[in-house]
Amino acid sequence: MQNRYSRQQLFTPIGQSGQVSIQQKHALIIGVGALGSASAEALVRAGIGKLTLIDRDYVEWSNLQRQQLYTEQDAQEKMPKVIAAKKRLQEINTEVEINVAIMDACIETLLPLLKDVDVMVDATDNFDVRFLMNDLAQKYRIPWVYGSCVGSYGATYTIVPGKTPCLHCLLKAIPQTGITCDTVGIISPTVQIVAAYQVAEVLKLLVGDDKALRKSYLTFDVWQNQHYEINVDKMRQADCPSCGNAPTYPYLSYENQTKLQILCGRDAVQIRPPKPIYYQFEQLAHQLRSYGEIQMNPYLLSCQADDYRIVIFQDGRVVIHGIQDIQKAKTIYYRLLG
């Protein structure tokens, strides 16, 4: 046990003092799918002192191809991801304190988890939660590491409140392309590369080596052998509502949250994004075709799956017919539309 971290301590930027620091720190990982699994395992093996995991989903067979903490038995039993993850992580390192929460990531659930958190890791699957993370990070001065991947494409960026542009500076508004792992797929090397970059940045933060933090927004396509780094230093905006001189933290307010409503008498749930979203229906139809029969006109697109029908309107409003469960509707929405 005494030599457990010896190879990590031999790495000069960490050393013995850095290892002590890592063992005193607390990381919060939001989402324990592909990125969350890889990041959680790496941080537990590195000896982080405390790890908190939040995820609302359970293990499915399609997860096993890339989500490294889970087994066939987990999928057979539909085990909640955080429960299966904690079991495996404790087998890897009993020294780490691991806390888990089976719940949706929203302001009400995330706020109580932020106490003594030193860094947040983005392993979620949608920009609603990412912008919420961004505003929480800015308000409570917690650094966080953004990560996303789909197909063979990945991206990551490290956000330090008060020092770097925030996600709002970079993206301005929530992007909605309809491209998700469920519509165009994902290969495991994409996941591992993004997670490796994320964990490296987390370790730098945990040992206090801020000078080593990557300053660029990094993107790559592992299949096409492409790799880009975008200098974003000048993108920080003084009037940014999330990190500017007079922040209002817009994504912590109700009006900027996605609204879900059960439609009485219609066996359907309506989902309304915080701002209008204008999809390219032809592109969206191509991505959703494998899920069911597609019909569309200039005003809406309809996809008839086996047990539900999703209707997407021109302004981004979505109605999912055949269900009345808001959580299930939300899962379908983010899986298909990102």
Secondary structure in CASP SS format (residue, H / E / C, confidence):
PFRMAT SS
TARGET T0000
AUTHOR 0000-0000-0000
METHOD secondary structure of the structure
MODEL  1
M C 1.00
Q C 1.00
N C 1.00
R C 1.00
Y C 1.00
S H 1.00
R H 1.00
Q H 1.00
Q H 1.00
L H 1.00
F C 1.00
T C 1.00
P C 1.00
I C 1.00
G H 1.00
Q H 1.00
S H 1.00
G H 1.00
Q H 1.00
V H 1.00
S H 1.00
I H 1.00
Q C 1.00
Q C 1.00
K C 1.00
H E 1.00
A E 1.00
L E 1.00
I E 1.00
I E 1.00
G C 1.00
V C 1.00
G C 1.00
A H 1.00
L H 1.00
G H 1.00
S H 1.00
A H 1.00
S H 1.00
A H 1.00
E H 1.00
A H 1.00
L H 1.00
V H 1.00
R H 1.00
A H 1.00
G C 1.00
I C 1.00
G C 1.00
K E 1.00
L E 1.00
T E 1.00
L E 1.00
I E 1.00
D E 1.00
R C 1.00
D C 1.00
Y E 1.00
V C 1.00
E C 1.00
W H 1.00
S H 1.00
N H 1.00
L C 1.00
Q C 1.00
R C 1.00
Q C 1.00
Q C 1.00
L C 1.00
Y C 1.00
T C 1.00
E H 1.00
Q H 1.00
D H 1.00
A H 1.00
Q H 1.00
E C 1.00
K C 1.00
M C 1.00
P E 1.00
K H 1.00
V H 1.00
I H 1.00
A H 1.00
A H 1.00
K H 1.00
K H 1.00
R H 1.00
L H 1.00
Q H 1.00
E H 1.00
I H 1.00
N C 1.00
T C 1.00
E C 1.00
V C 1.00
E E 1.00
I E 1.00
N E 1.00
V E 1.00
A E 1.00
I E 1.00
M C 1.00
D C 1.00
A C 1.00
C C 1.00
I H 1.00
E H 1.00
T H 1.00
L H 1.00
L H 1.00
P H 1.00
L H 1.00
L C 1.00
K C 1.00
D C 1.00
V C 1.00
D C 1.00
V E 1.00
M E 1.00
V E 1.00
D E 1.00
A C 1.00
T C 1.00
D C 1.00
N C 1.00
F H 1.00
D H 1.00
V H 1.00
R H 1.00
F H 1.00
L H 1.00
M H 1.00
N H 1.00
D H 1.00
L H 1.00
A H 1.00
Q H 1.00
K H 1.00
Y H 1.00
R C 1.00
I C 1.00
P C 1.00
W E 1.00
V E 1.00
Y E 1.00
G E 1.00
S E 1.00
C E 1.00
V E 1.00
G E 1.00
S C 1.00
Y E 1.00
G E 1.00
A E 1.00
T E 1.00
Y E 1.00
T E 1.00
I E 1.00
V C 1.00
P C 1.00
G C 1.00
K C 1.00
T C 1.00
P C 1.00
C C 1.00
L H 1.00
H H 1.00
C H 1.00
L H 1.00
L H 1.00
K C 1.00
A C 1.00
I C 1.00
P C 1.00
Q C 1.00
T C 1.00
G C 1.00
I C 1.00
T C 1.00
C H 1.00
D H 1.00
T H 1.00
V H 1.00
G C 1.00
I E 1.00
I C 1.00
S H 1.00
P H 1.00
T H 1.00
V H 1.00
Q H 1.00
I H 1.00
V H 1.00
A H 1.00
A H 1.00
Y H 1.00
Q H 1.00
V H 1.00
A H 1.00
E H 1.00
V H 1.00
L H 1.00
K H 1.00
L H 1.00
L H 1.00
V H 1.00
G C 1.00
D C 1.00
D H 1.00
K H 1.00
A H 1.00
L C 1.00
R C 1.00
K C 1.00
S E 1.00
Y E 1.00
L E 1.00
T E 1.00
F E 1.00
D E 1.00
V C 1.00
W C 1.00
Q C 1.00
N C 1.00
Q E 1.00
H E 1.00
Y E 1.00
E E 1.00
I E 1.00
N E 1.00
V C 1.00
D H 1.00
K H 1.00
M H 1.00
R C 1.00
Q C 1.00
A C 1.00
D C 1.00
C C 1.00
P C 1.00
S C 1.00
C C 1.00
G C 1.00
N C 1.00
A C 1.00
P C 1.00
T C 1.00
Y C 1.00
P H 1.00
Y H 1.00
L H 1.00
S C 1.00
Y H 1.00
E H 1.00
N H 1.00
Q C 1.00
T C 1.00
K E 1.00
L E 1.00
Q E 1.00
I E 1.00
L E 1.00
C C 1.00
G C 1.00
R C 1.00
D C 1.00
A E 1.00
V E 1.00
Q E 1.00
I E 1.00
R E 1.00
P C 1.00
P C 1.00
K C 1.00
P C 1.00
I C 1.00
Y C 1.00
Y C 1.00
Q C 1.00
F H 1.00
E H 1.00
Q H 1.00
L H 1.00
A H 1.00
H H 1.00
Q H 1.00
L H 1.00
R H 1.00
S H 1.00
Y H 1.00
G C 1.00
E E 1.00
I E 1.00
Q E 1.00
M E 1.00
N C 1.00
P C 1.00
Y C 1.00
L E 1.00
L E 1.00
S E 1.00
C E 1.00
Q E 1.00
A C 1.00
D C 1.00
D C 1.00
Y C 1.00
R E 1.00
I E 1.00
V E 1.00
I E 1.00
F E 1.00
Q C 1.00
D C 1.00
G C 1.00
R C 1.00
V E 1.00
V E 1.00
I E 1.00
H E 1.00
G C 1.00
I C 1.00
Q C 1.00
D C 1.00
I H 1.00
Q H 1.00
K H 1.00
A H 1.00
K H 1.00
T H 1.00
I H 1.00
Y H 1.00
Y H 1.00
R H 1.00
L H 1.00
L H 1.00
G C 1.00
END
